[in-house]
Amino acid sequence: MSAPYAPPPPAAAGRDRTTLWGVLGIIFGLLCCGILGIIFGYLSIRDARRFGQSQVLGWLAIAFGVINIIGSAILRATGNYPGWR
């Protein structure tokens, strides 16, 4: 006997970007933009909760983003920041 309807597709298959957001967050948090590191870290944690995966990459991205922001603020305050003046 055939079913009258096709079975539903798996929940959001192929939409898991936990690792992508986490790696982007770590890269941006370490290299240039702490704010982007925090944002991508949040997205990684959100997807990890949704798909039942580890949240470690997201938390690392947030930590590196915060460290970047604090380090930049300290360097700017002391006048040693190599960026624009």
C-alpha positions as CSV (number, residue, x, y, z in Angstrom):
1,M,0.0,0.0,0.0
2,S,1.4,3.4,-0.9
3,A,1.3,6.4,1.4
4,P,-0.9,9.3,0.2
5,Y,1.8,11.8,1.0
6,A,5.6,11.8,0.9
7,P,7.4,11.7,4.2
8,P,8.6,15.1,5.4
9,P,12.3,16.0,4.8
10,P,14.7,15.7,7.7
11,A,14.7,18.8,9.9
12,A,16.9,21.5,8.2
13,A,19.2,18.9,6.6
14,G,22.3,20.7,5.2
15,R,21.7,23.9,7.1
16,D,24.1,23.1,9.9
17,R,26.7,25.9,9.8
18,T,28.0,25.5,13.3
19,T,31.6,24.8,12.3
20,L,31.5,27.6,9.6
21,W,30.4,30.2,12.1
22,G,32.8,29.1,14.7
23,V,35.8,29.1,12.4
24,L,34.9,32.5,10.9
25,G,34.4,33.9,14.4
26,I,37.8,32.6,15.6
27,I,39.6,34.0,12.5
28,F,37.9,37.4,12.7
29,G,38.3,37.5,16.5
30,L,42.0,36.9,16.3
31,L,43.0,38.9,13.3
32,C,40.9,42.0,12.9
33,C,37.4,42.5,14.1
34,G,36.4,41.5,17.6
35,I,32.8,42.5,17.0
36,L,32.5,40.1,14.1
37,G,34.2,37.4,16.2
38,I,31.5,37.8,18.8
39,I,28.7,37.8,16.3
40,F,29.9,34.7,14.5
41,G,30.5,33.0,17.9
42,Y,26.9,33.7,18.8
43,L,25.7,32.2,15.5
44,S,27.8,29.2,16.1
45,I,26.4,28.6,19.6
46,R,22.9,29.1,18.3
47,D,23.3,26.5,15.6
48,A,25.1,24.1,18.0
49,R,22.2,24.2,20.3
50,R,19.7,23.7,17.5
51,F,21.6,20.7,16.0
52,G,22.9,19.2,19.3
53,Q,26.5,19.7,18.7
54,S,29.5,21.1,20.7
55,Q,29.5,24.8,21.4
56,V,33.3,25.0,21.9
57,L,34.0,26.8,18.7
58,G,31.4,29.5,19.4
59,W,32.7,30.1,22.9
60,L,36.3,30.3,21.6
61,A,35.2,32.8,18.9
62,I,33.5,35.0,21.6
63,A,36.5,34.8,23.9
64,F,38.9,35.8,21.1
65,G,36.6,38.6,20.0
66,V,36.5,40.0,23.5
67,I,40.3,39.7,23.9
68,N,40.8,41.5,20.6
69,I,38.5,44.4,21.7
70,I,40.2,44.7,25.1
71,G,43.7,44.5,23.7
72,S,42.9,47.1,21.0
73,A,41.5,49.4,23.7
74,I,44.6,49.1,25.8
75,L,46.9,49.7,22.9
76,R,44.9,52.8,21.8
77,A,44.9,54.1,25.4
78,T,48.7,53.8,25.6
79,G,49.3,55.2,22.2
80,N,51.0,52.1,20.9
81,Y,48.3,51.1,18.4
82,P,49.8,50.6,15.0
83,G,46.5,51.4,13.2
84,W,45.2,54.8,12.0
85,R,45.8,57.9,14.1
